[in-house]
């Protein structure tokens, strides 16, 4: 068998094989979920900051009134 024919058959077999495809798909899925999670967390930062600021203000006012 000629080297070219052998290489062609091996390449054709390689393209038809799907054993490594699952790993690639799961890696892409995990990457997408990680990016989406970071985007959601970064987008919710102002809302969380507002909640903590409001809670801090309420506790400070209550402490001031209680100590008077």
C-alpha positions in Angstrom: 0.0 0.0 0.0 1.3 3.4 -0.9 1.9 5.9 1.8 -0.6 8.4 0.3 -3.3 5.8 0.3 -2.5 4.7 3.8 -2.6 8.4 5.0 -5.9 9.0 3.2 -7.5 5.9 4.9 -6.2 6.9 8.3 -7.5 10.5 7.9 -10.9 9.3 6.7 -11.1 7.0 9.7 -10.1 9.8 12.0 -12.8 12.1 10.7 -15.5 9.5 11.2 -14.5 8.6 14.7 -16.4 10.5 17.4 -14.8 9.3 20.6 -13.2 12.6 21.5 -16.3 14.6 20.5 -18.0 14.2 23.9 -15.1 15.7 25.8 -15.1 18.8 23.5 -18.9 19.3 23.8 -18.8 19.0 27.6 -15.9 21.4 27.8 -17.7 23.9 25.7 -20.8 23.5 27.8 -19.0 24.1 31.0 -17.2 27.1 29.6 -20.5 28.6 28.5 -22.1 28.0 31.9 -19.1 29.6 33.6 -19.2 32.7 31.4 -23.0 33.0 31.9 -22.6 32.7 35.7 -19.9 35.4 35.8 -22.1 37.7 33.6 -25.1 37.2 36.0 -23.0 37.8 39.1 -21.4 40.9 37.6 -24.8 42.2 36.5 -26.4 41.7 39.9 -23.6 43.6 41.7 -25.5 47.0 41.9 -28.7 45.3 43.2 -26.7 43.4 45.9 -24.8 46.5 46.8 -28.1 48.4 47.2 -29.5 45.7 49.5 -26.4 45.8 51.7 -26.3 49.6 51.8 -30.0 49.7 52.8 -29.4 47.0 55.5 -26.4 48.9 56.9 -28.3 52.1 57.0 -31.2 50.5 58.9 -28.8 48.9 61.4 -26.9 52.1 61.9 -30.1 54.1 62.5 -31.4 51.4 64.9 -28.2 51.5 66.8 -28.3 55.3 67.0 -31.9 55.3 68.3 -31.2 52.4 70.8 -28.2 54.2 72.3 -30.0 57.5 72.8 
